[in-house]
Amino acid sequence: MIRKTKWIRYAEGSQLYVFRAEYGFDTKFAKKHNQEPHFSITGEGKSVNSRGGDGYFGTCHDKIVELLPKLKPLVRRHLCGMETGPMHYEAQP
């Protein structure tokens, strides 16, 4: 089940943005692509000041850690399979 945080407002220079993170075990994507379910944490942001075209989404883990520090421990678990474990980092004992 994927969870979404509430939108957070922040500024970079004179530009205002909103940002939220999504995290959890992505079973829908895995089923659609015949893969093992895995943990995912991604984010999306968009400008409040303009009509579009300047949004972003994806792993943006630095922005997640900056704006949602409570989620920092989850970032290193990105793409960990339920059965096979980590795909992109070495597991710690």
Steps between C-alpha positions, in 0.01 A plus 500: 500500500634839400455791741517867411605778734314828516617776268775717654560858386856625460686778321810501282595857428182683402329183376248320722456123471296221651650157557385160618650154528356159419632188668414138563505159334409541136301187422301645208808594299661165580196304386465703181867439412524144633746600772545432867326764717751754625516799731498836327537857621463782250390861502330760288513874504342778301505875487222695665581816302465378142263303283708186467790359312739545790401208718723209586458146625701185555751387757600856607625350827700810594181708496314234702771503768511882501123556529389179675791396725289238678503299176881498475534141632272379220707648216768232516226236471394625156468202264534232766313187398278313743682172434837593352581799717701803389570565134719812534678498834680250715294381792639586841522226764 
